[in-house]
């Protein structure tokens, strides 16, 4: 099986395939309905990450919307509403879609490249689409960043404080 770390024909072709899907998704931003249809997988993955992490961290997800809707001058592709979002769980819940990047890497390694190497080009095309959806869906939205910003800052400050205390106590 080709490795992602080597520049082989499988890696080049697969990289171009994923870039092609990403370019198509970007180009379709001008047609909301085509974009909604083609990026539905990315929206489901993105919102599922919020929902799952919210469920695990007791943020109590109460509603999931997966179809686009207009809000002022912007379009919202999907959303998850929570009943118990607070400083302790807001950052992990808001930034949960970042987990799609390693998922995309794993899918590229264990599905995309082997499909190309085996000559299963239909599966390879679908795998390229799913990896592209992991990239698109893994990006936190502006709303996600706003929702988790204060919580993330507090986590960073707590981490720096613990690191400084460990240095002071000669633990590091």
C-alpha distance (Angstrom), angle and dihedral (degrees) to the residues before:
residue distance angle dihedral
X1 . . .
X2 3.83 . .
X3 3.79 115.7 .
X4 3.80 122.2 -130.7
X5 3.80 89.9 -133.7
X6 3.83 93.9 64.7
X7 3.78 124.0 70.2
X8 3.80 99.0 -124.6
X9 3.81 128.9 153.7
X10 3.83 88.8 -102.3
X11 3.81 91.6 54.2
X12 3.81 92.8 45.8
X13 3.81 93.8 47.3
X14 3.80 92.3 44.9
X15 3.79 92.1 47.2
X16 3.80 90.2 51.6
X17 3.80 90.2 47.9
X18 3.81 92.5 53.0
X19 3.82 91.0 44.8
X20 3.80 88.5 50.8
X21 3.80 91.4 53.2
X22 3.82 90.2 46.5
X23 3.82 90.9 49.8
X24 3.81 90.4 49.6
X25 3.81 91.8 49.6
X26 3.81 90.0 48.7
X27 3.82 92.8 46.7
X28 3.81 91.3 50.1
X29 3.80 91.1 60.0
X30 3.82 85.5 94.5
X31 3.80 91.0 61.7
X32 3.78 107.3 53.1
X33 3.78 96.2 -168.9
X34 3.81 95.3 49.9
X35 3.79 89.3 44.9
X36 3.81 91.6 49.4
X37 3.78 90.6 50.0
X38 3.80 96.4 46.1
X39 3.81 96.3 39.4
X40 3.81 94.5 44.8
X41 3.82 89.6 105.3
X42 3.82 90.5 53.4
X43 3.80 91.0 47.8
X44 3.81 92.1 50.2
X45 3.82 91.7 48.3
X46 3.83 92.2 46.8
X47 3.80 95.3 48.4
X48 3.82 92.3 41.4
X49 3.81 88.7 58.3
X50 3.81 91.0 53.2
X51 3.80 91.6 45.6
X52 3.82 95.6 47.2
X53 3.81 95.9 46.5
X54 3.82 89.9 42.8
X55 3.80 89.5 52.6
X56 3.82 92.6 47.7
X57 3.82 93.1 47.6
X58 3.82 95.2 44.8
X59 3.81 95.2 -111.7
X60 3.83 85.4 137.6
X61 3.79 105.6 -134.6
X62 3.80 108.7 -142.0
X63 3.81 106.1 174.4
X64 3.79 138.9 20.3
X65 3.81 123.8 -162.3
X66 3.79 117.5 -169.9
X67 3.80 103.1 169.8
X68 3.83 121.2 81.4
X69 3.78 120.6 -102.5
X70 3.77 133.8 179.2
X71 3.78 119.0 -110.4
X72 3.79 111.3 -179.5
X73 3.81 108.5 -55.8
X74 3.83 93.3 -18.3
X75 3.77 136.5 75.5
X76 3.80 118.6 -132.3
X77 3.81 110.0 -149.7
X78 3.82 95.0 -166.1
X79 3.78 142.1 -25.5
X80 3.78 144.4 -165.4
X81 3.80 120.5 -150.0
X82 3.79 121.9 -149.7
X83 3.78 132.5 -160.5
X84 3.82 98.9 -160.7
X85 3.82 108.3 35.9
X86 3.82 111.3 148.1
X87 3.82 141.0 151.0
X88 3.80 94.3 -77.0
X89 3.81 96.3 54.9
X90 3.83 105.3 21.4
X91 3.82 97.5 89.1
X92 3.81 97.2 48.4
X93 3.81 91.6 44.3
X94 3.81 94.2 45.7
X95 3.80 94.4 45.7
X96 3.82 96.1 39.8
X97 3.84 93.9 109.6
X98 3.82 88.6 68.7
X99 3.82 84.3 79.3
X100 3.80 87.1 73.0
X101 3.82 90.9 73.5
X102 3.82 94.8 66.6
X103 3.81 88.7 40.3
X104 3.81 89.1 55.0
X105 3.81 90.0 49.1
X106 3.82 91.0 51.5
X107 3.79 91.8 47.4
X108 3.80 90.2 49.6
X109 3.77 91.3 50.4
X110 3.80 99.3 42.4
X111 3.82 102.7 30.8
X112 3.81 113.8 13.8
X113 3.81 99.3 48.7
X114 3.83 96.7 38.1
X115 3.83 90.4 49.6
X116 3.80 90.3 53.4
X117 3.82 92.6 45.1
X118 3.82 90.7 50.5
X119 3.80 92.3 48.0
X120 3.83 93.4 -116.9
X121 3.78 94.0 141.7
X122 3.80 96.5 169.5
X123 3.80 90.8 56.3
X124 3.81 89.0 42.2
X125 3.83 90.9 55.3
X126 3.80 92.1 49.1
X127 3.81 90.6 46.4
X128 3.81 89.9 51.9
X129 3.79 89.3 52.4
X130 3.83 92.6 49.3
X131 3.82 92.1 47.6
X132 3.82 89.3 49.8
X133 3.82 88.7 50.2
X134 3.82 89.0 53.1
X135 3.81 89.2 53.8
X136 3.82 94.4 46.3
X137 3.81 93.8 40.7
X138 3.80 92.9 45.3
X139 3.78 93.2 65.4
X140 3.82 111.0 96.7
X141 3.79 113.7 -127.7
X142 3.79 124.0 -125.3
X143 3.82 87.9 -103.4
X144 3.82 89.9 52.6
X145 3.79 92.1 51.4
X146 3.80 92.2 47.9
X147 3.81 92.4 47.6
X148 3.80 93.7 51.6
X149 3.82 102.7 31.2
X150 3.80 99.9 95.8
X151 3.77 92.0 42.0
X152 3.82 90.8 49.2
X153 3.80 91.5 49.9
X154 3.80 90.0 51.9
X155 3.83 90.5 49.6
X156 3.80 90.6 50.6
X157 3.82 91.8 48.1
X158 3.81 90.8 48.3
X159 3.82 90.3 48.9
X160 3.80 92.3 49.6
X161 3.80 90.0 47.2
X162 3.81 92.2 51.2
X163 3.80 90.8 46.5
X164 3.82 91.0 51.1
X165 3.81 91.5 48.2
X166 3.80 90.4 49.9
X167 3.80 90.1 50.7
X168 3.79 90.7 48.3
X169 3.82 91.3 49.9
X170 3.83 90.8 47.7
X171 3.77 91.9 -118.7
X172 3.81 92.3 131.1
